[in-house]
Amino acid sequence: FQRKNLTLFFSIGLLTSWGTALLGIRLYWMGNRPPSFSNSDNPAADSDSFLTRTLTFFYLPTKNLWLLLCPDTLSFDWSMDAVPLLKAVSDWRNLHTVAFYAGLLLLAYSSLKGSSNEREFNGKTVMNGKQNANGHSCHPEMEYKTLEVKSSFASKEENGLKKHEIQKLQLPSTENIVILSLSLLIVPFIPATNLFFYVGFVIAERVLYVPSMGFCLLVTVGVRALYVKAQKRFLKNLVFCSTAALIVFYGLKTVVRNGDWQNEEMLYRSGIKVNPAKAWGNLGNVLKSQSKISEAESAYRNALYYRSNMADMLYNLGLLLQENSRFSEALHYYKLAIGSRPTLASAYLNTGIILMNQGKTEEARRTFVKFWLYFICEWMTFKLVFSHLCVSLQEALTVYKEAIQKMPRQFAPQSLYNMMGEAYMRLSRLPEAEHWYVESLRSKSDHIPAHLTYGKLLALTGRKSEAEKYFMKAIQLDPTKGNCYMHYGQFLLEESRLIEAAEMAKKAAELDNTEFDVVFNAAHMLR
């Protein structure tokens, strides 16, 4: 490569360095960890076979290029089995991979090699300052680095001679345009190639937005070259008409695809051909929200037909059946969902509720214990149900302690600590209760239940002024919660501050007028 390419290589290096820096910043924001995703999002990344991963990852850029060349099949989601894995060298799709990379290398080499004897500019060849076009020579100093444009303003007659002012316009060479196009096509796409880390998708059409600019530039350069090199008028017209047809077809495809994006139902229906499992499942959610229960059930079953181990679909179908009082069928699908994903907390919760309604108390208790130990999302619901199932507070404490040991690092433990404190308080082990209340507030300083329960403990141990501060802090954190006013009112009642207690009770009843306990207690205090 010659000296004239140094600037080009410097630009590419600068672009690469800047991209690497941005990628490093992104990784830092992600906690220096690669993104997490389910196995179905990128099946190749989960494959145990090195050959399968290699062949599939090399093939995916070819598939992306085909989406740019011929976007006849598009989808909102390309995960799961949308692109079957390449498991053997004999797979015929490997020919596409070889052709793609050979063409890419050839194009890059042709653009970078350069020559002092021959360069192209806008499809025309210039050799040693002379242009091979119509047999006319060209001034050496121009070498297609400038174009002469006659100015309509500058023409005038002087002494019988016509003088033209020449305006020189600097334009980039074809090889530089090709390099720019390849840079736009390749560099933004590199993070999606699974080269640095696995990504959570097989193909993502959104990733092609920036590369599509480079693709359009390449097509433009290619069409220009074909048009200039065509010698016959018929061939020039053929290139022109083909390009016009391409633009029209792309425009029509855009109009049709915009129709698919009008609403969720049309979008998910359009993706059934590419990713039937995901599309049918999402369509089922939409149909359920539209109260089309039978159609939603059919959609969920279609999704499970294509992929039977999808925990979310099994759970959604179970929930649909439960809401329509088909409890035995719902229980069956909840158990399948748990078997497919043992940490699906909602499936445990609903299974336990159905078992309780069927009178299977012991089996329900075991289900709730498992629910607790894996992961807890619905704290208040679990607390209400589990309190009726535990044989003793000591048993509840045992489960709480085991949950603290097994809870994930990212889990917010303030509710668990507060429940530990309540259990110890009911056992009259006040020092331990205070410890866990303090831990709860240390974990989340604005956790309202911990303010209320710790306030009750402080009042019980004679630290009245401290207790009042915690009750008032709870009200300050959320003035719209009647429960906070009710707790403060009970504290004031115990302190014989009756007028203030009545005001708090009235305020609580106004805010939570639909809660029986709040209204009843307010009436009792006002009496």
ZAMARGU-4260 file (C-alpha; in steps of 0.2 Angstrom, whole numbers, plus 5000, padded with zeros to 4 digits):
<rodrens>
0) 5000/5000/5000 | 5006/5017/4995 | 5009/5033/5005 | 4992/5040/5000 | 4983/5027/5010
5) 4991/5032/5026 | 4978/5045/5029 | 4965/5032/5025 | 4972/5020/5038 | 4974/5033/5051
10) 4955/5037/5049 | 4950/5019/5050 | 4962/5017/5066 | 4954/5032/5074 | 4936/5026/5070
15) 4941/5009/5078 | 4949/5016/5093 | 4934/5027/5096 | 4922/5012/5094 | 4933/5002/5106
20) 4932/5016/5119 | 4913/5017/5118 | 4912/4998/5120 | 4923/4999/5135 | 4912/5012/5143
25) 4897/5002/5139 | 4904/4987/5148 | 4909/4997/5163 | 4891/5003/5165 | 4886/4985/5164
30) 4897/4981/5179 | 4911/4974/5168 | 4899/4959/5165 | 4892/4953/5148 | 4873/4955/5146
35) 4863/4941/5153 | 4849/4932/5143 | 4840/4916/5142 | 4846/4901/5132 | 4832/4903/5119
40) 4837/4921/5115 | 4853/4915/5107 | 4853/4896/5105 | 4870/4896/5097 | 4878/4904/5112
45) 4871/4890/5123 | 4877/4876/5111 | 4890/4864/5118 | 4898/4861/5101 | 4912/4873/5096
50) 4909/4869/5078 | 4890/4873/5079 | 4894/4890/5087 | 4908/4894/5075 | 4898/4890/5059
55) 4882/4898/5065 | 4891/4914/5071 | 4900/4916/5054 | 4884/4913/5045 | 4873/4926/5054
60) 4881/4941/5045 | 4877/4933/5029 | 4859/4932/5034 | 4859/4950/5040 | 4866/4956/5023
65) 4852/4946/5014 | 4839/4956/5025 | 4847/4972/5017 | 4848/4965/4999 | 4831/4957/4999
70) 4820/4961/5014 | 4806/4950/5009 | 4804/4941/5026 | 4805/4952/5042 | 4800/4949/5060
75) 4799/4958/5076 | 4809/4944/5084 | 4823/4932/5078 | 4826/4922/5093 | 4824/4904/5097
80) 4824/4894/5081 | 4821/4908/5069 | 4838/4904/5061 | 4842/4885/5063 | 4859/4881/5069
85) 4873/4876/5057 | 4878/4859/5065 | 4889/4852/5051 | 4901/4858/5037 | 4890/4849/5025
90) 4876/4862/5028 | 4873/4870/5011 | 4871/4887/5020 | 4890/4887/5022 | 4892/4891/5004
95) 4883/4907/5007 | 4896/4911/5021 | 4911/4907/5010 | 4904/4918/4996 | 4900/4932/5008
100) 4917/4933/5016 | 4926/4931/4999 | 4916/4945/4991 | 4919/4956/5006 | 4938/4953/5006
105) 4939/4955/4987 | 4930/4972/4989 | 4941/4978/5003 | 4956/4973/4994 | 4951/4981/4978
110) 4947/4997/4987 | 4963/4998/4997 | 4976/4992/4984 | 4977/5009/4975 | 4989/5012/4961
115) 4998/5027/4955 | 4995/5022/4937 | 4977/5019/4938 | 4963/5026/4949 | 4944/5027/4947
120) 4933/5041/4950 | 4915/5040/4948 | 4917/5025/4937 | 4929/5032/4925 | 4948/5027/4924
125) 4962/5040/4924 | 4979/5034/4919 | 4994/5045/4921 | 4983/5060/4920 | 4974/5055/4905
130) 4956/5049/4905 | 4951/5034/4894 | 4934/5041/4889 | 4929/5046/4871 | 4947/5047/4866
135) 4950/5064/4873 | 4965/5068/4885 | 4963/5076/4901 | 4974/5089/4910 | 4986/5080/4922
140) 4983/5092/4936 | 4965/5087/4937 | 4966/5068/4937 | 4948/5068/4942 | 4952/5076/4958
145) 4942/5091/4952 | 4928/5093/4940 | 4926/5107/4928 | 4909/5115/4929 | 4904/5129/4917
150) 4897/5144/4926 | 4881/5152/4918 | 4885/5168/4928 | 4903/5169/4922 | 4901/5168/4903
155) 4904/5185/4894 | 4912/5191/4877 | 4928/5200/4878 | 4937/5206/4861 | 4927/5194/4851
160) 4932/5180/4862 | 4921/5170/4874 | 4929/5168/4892 | 4923/5155/4904 | 4927/5155/4922
165) 4930/5137/4928 | 4924/5132/4945 | 4933/5117/4952 | 4924/5106/4964 | 4933/5093/4975
170) 4925/5076/4975 | 4931/5060/4984 | 4937/5046/4974 | 4927/5030/4971 | 4939/5019/4982
175) 4937/5031/4997 | 4918/5030/4995 | 4919/5012/4995 | 4930/5012/5011 | 4918/5024/5020
180) 4903/5012/5015 | 4912/4997/5021 | 4916/5006/5038 | 4898/5011/5040 | 4892/4993/5035
185) 4905/4983/5046 | 4910/4994/5061 | 4893/4997/5069 | 4888/4979/5067 | 4904/4972/5076
190) 4896/4972/5093 | 4881/4961/5087 | 4893/4948/5080 | 4896/4938/5096 | 4914/4942/5094
195) 4917/4951/5110 | 4903/4943/5120 | 4887/4934/5117 | 4872/4945/5113 | 4854/4941/5118
200) 4847/4939/5100 | 4850/4929/5084 | 4846/4943/5072 | 4840/4961/5077 | 4834/4972/5063
205) 4837/4987/5073 | 4856/4984/5073 | 4855/4986/5054 | 4850/5004/5054 | 4867/5012/5053
210) 4875/4998/5042 | 4860/5001/5030 | 4868/5018/5026 | 4884/5010/5021 | 4874/4997/5011
215) 4865/5011/5002 | 4881/5020/4998 | 4889/5004/4991 | 4873/5001/4980 | 4875/5019/4973
220) 4893/5017/4969 | 4890/5000/4960 | 4875/5007/4950 | 4886/5023/4945 | 4900/5011/4939
225) 4888/5001/4929 | 4880/5016/4921 | 4897/5024/4916 | 4904/5008/4909 | 4889/5003/4899
230) 4894/5007/4881 | 4877/5005/4873 | 4862/5016/4876 | 4851/5001/4879 | 4862/4995/4893
235) 4862/5012/4901 | 4843/5012/4900 | 4843/4995/4908 | 4853/5000/4923 | 4842/5016/4925
240) 4826/5006/4924 | 4833/4992/4936 | 4838/5005/4949 | 4821/5014/4948 | 4812/4997/4950
245) 4823/4993/4965 | 4818/5009/4973 | 4800/5007/4970 | 4800/4989/4977 | 4809/4995/4992
250) 4796/5008/4994 | 4782/4997/4993 | 4790/4985/5005 | 4791/4999/5017 | 4773/5004/5015
255) 4768/4985/5018 | 4779/4984/5033 | 4772/5000/5041 | 4755/4992/5040 | 4762/4977/5051
260) 4767/4990/5064 | 4750/4998/5066 | 4746/4988/5081 | 4753/4974/5092 | 4741/4961/5085
265) 4746/4964/5067 | 4764/4964/5072 | 4764/4948/5081 | 4754/4940/5067 | 4767/4945/5054
270) 4780/4936/5064 | 4772/4919/5065 | 4781/4913/5049 | 4798/4917/5056 | 4797/4914/5075
275) 4780/4905/5078 | 4783/4901/5096 | 4787/4919/5101 | 4774/4926/5090 | 4760/4915/5095
280) 4764/4918/5113 | 4764/4937/5112 | 4748/4936/5101 | 4740/4926/5115 | 4743/4940/5128
285) 4736/4953/5116 | 4720/4943/5113 | 4718/4940/5131 | 4719/4959/5135 | 4705/4960/5121
290) 4694/4948/5131 | 4695/4935/5116 | 4698/4921/5128 | 4696/4906/5116 | 4707/4914/5103
295) 4720/4918/5117 | 4720/4900/5123 | 4722/4893/5105 | 4737/4905/5103 | 4745/4899/5119
300) 4743/4881/5114 | 4750/4885/5096 | 4765/4893/5105 | 4768/4877/5115 | 4766/4866/5100
305) 4781/4874/5093 | 4791/4875/5109 | 4784/4865/5123 | 4796/4870/5137 | 4792/4889/5137
310) 4789/4892/5156 | 4781/4909/5152 | 4768/4902/5140 | 4764/4887/5152 | 4761/4900/5166
315) 4751/4911/5155 | 4740/4897/5149 | 4738/4891/5167 | 4733/4908/5173 | 4720/4910/5159
320) 4713/4893/5164 | 4713/4898/5182 | 4704/4914/5178 | 4690/4904/5169 | 4688/4892/5184
325) 4697/4877/5176 | 4707/4874/5191 | 4713/4856/5187 | 4720/4861/5170 | 4728/4877/5177
330) 4736/4866/5191 | 4743/4855/5177 | 4751/4869/5167 | 4758/4878/5183 | 4767/4862/5188
335) 4774/4861/5170 | 4780/4879/5171 | 4788/4875/5188 | 4797/4860/5180 | 4803/4871/5166
340) 4809/4885/5177 | 4810/4881/5195 | 4812/4899/5200 | 4796/4905/5193 | 4788/4912/5209
345) 4771/4917/5202 | 4768/4898/5197 | 4772/4893/5215 | 4760/4906/5222 | 4745/4902/5211
350) 4748/4883/5213 | 4747/4885/5232 | 4732/4895/5231 | 4723/4882/5220 | 4728/4868/5232
355) 4722/4878/5247 | 4705/4881/5238 | 4705/4862/5235 | 4708/4858/5253 | 4725/4851/5251
360) 4733/4862/5265 | 4748/4852/5268 | 4753/4851/5249 | 4750/4870/5248 | 4761/4873/5263
365) 4775/4863/5255 | 4773/4873/5239 | 4773/4890/5248 | 4789/4885/5257 | 4797/4881/5240
370) 4791/4898/5234 | 4799/4906/5248 | 4816/4898/5246 | 4817/4901/5228 | 4812/4919/5226
375) 4799/4930/5233 | 4790/4944/5223 | 4773/4945/5231 | 4778/4949/5249 | 4761/4954/5256
380) 4752/4940/5248 | 4764/4927/5254 | 4764/4934/5271 | 4745/4933/5272 | 4745/4915/5266
385) 4760/4908/5275 | 4755/4915/5292 | 4740/4903/5291 | 4750/4888/5285 | 4765/4888/5297
390) 4762/4877/5313 | 4772/4890/5324 | 4782/4906/5324 | 4797/4896/5326 | 4794/4887/5310
395) 4792/4903/5301 | 4808/4910/5308 | 4817/4894/5302 | 4810/4897/5284 | 4815/4916/5286
400) 4833/4912/5290 | 4835/4899/5276 | 4828/4912/5264 | 4841/4925/5270 | 4855/4913/5267
405) 4848/4908/5249 | 4842/4925/5243 | 4851/4931/5227 | 4864/4946/5229 | 4853/4958/5219
410) 4838/4954/5230 | 4831/4969/5241 | 4830/4961/5258 | 4821/4975/5268 | 4804/4966/5268
415) 4812/4950/5274 | 4821/4958/5288 | 4806/4967/5294 | 4796/4951/5294 | 4810/4943/5304
420) 4808/4957/5317 | 4789/4955/5318 | 4791/4936/5321 | 4804/4940/5335 | 4792/4953/5342
425) 4778/4941/5343 | 4789/4929/5352 | 4793/4943/5365 | 4812/4943/5360 | 4813/4961/5358
430) 4832/4964/5356 | 4832/4952/5341 | 4817/4961/5334 | 4825/4978/5336 | 4841/4971/5327
435) 4831/4966/5312 | 4821/4982/5311 | 4837/4992/5311 | 4844/4980/5297 | 4828/4983/5287
440) 4830/5002/5288 | 4848/5001/5285 | 4844/4991/5269 | 4831/5004/5263 | 4829/5019/5274
445) 4812/5024/5267 | 4804/5007/5270 | 4788/5012/5278 | 4783/4996/5286 | 4799/4995/5295
450) 4796/5013/5302 | 4779/5008/5308 | 4784/4991/5316 | 4800/4999/5324 | 4790/5013/5331
455) 4778/5000/5339 | 4793/4992/5347 | 4801/5008/5353 | 4784/5013/5361 | 4783/4996/5369
460) 4800/4998/5377 | 4796/5015/5384 | 4806/5026/5371 | 4791/5036/5367 | 4799/5051/5359
465) 4809/5040/5347 | 4794/5030/5343 | 4784/5046/5338 | 4798/5051/5327 | 4797/5035/5317
470) 4778/5036/5315 | 4779/5054/5309 | 4793/5049/5297 | 4782/5036/5290 | 4768/5049/5287
475) 4781/5060/5279 | 4787/5047/5267 | 4769/5044/5260 | 4755/5056/5266 | 4742/5046/5256
480) 4743/5030/5266 | 4729/5030/5279 | 4738/5015/5287 | 4752/5027/5293 | 4740/5039/5301
485) 4731/5024/5310 | 4747/5017/5318 | 4751/5035/5324 | 4733/5037/5330 | 4734/5021/5340
490) 4751/5027/5348 | 4743/5043/5353 | 4728/5034/5360 | 4739/5024/5371 | 4747/5040/5377
495) 4730/5047/5381 | 4732/5061/5368 | 4714/5058/5363 | 4710/5073/5352 | 4726/5071/5342
500) 4722/5052/5341 | 4704/5056/5334 | 4711/5068/5321 | 4723/5054/5315 | 4709/5041/5315
505) 4698/5053/5305 | 4712/5056/5292 | 4715/5037/5290 | 4697/5034/5287 | 4696/5048/5274
510) 4711/5041/5264 | 4707/5022/5266 | 4688/5023/5266 | 4687/5006/5256 | 4698/4997/5269
515) 4687/4988/5282 | 4700/4987/5296 | 4705/5005/5294 | 4687/5012/5295 | 4682/5000/5309
520) 4697/5005/5320 | 4694/5023/5316 | 4676/5022/5322 | 4682/5013/5338 | 4694/5026/5342
525) 4682/5040/5338 | 4669/5032/5350
</rodrens>
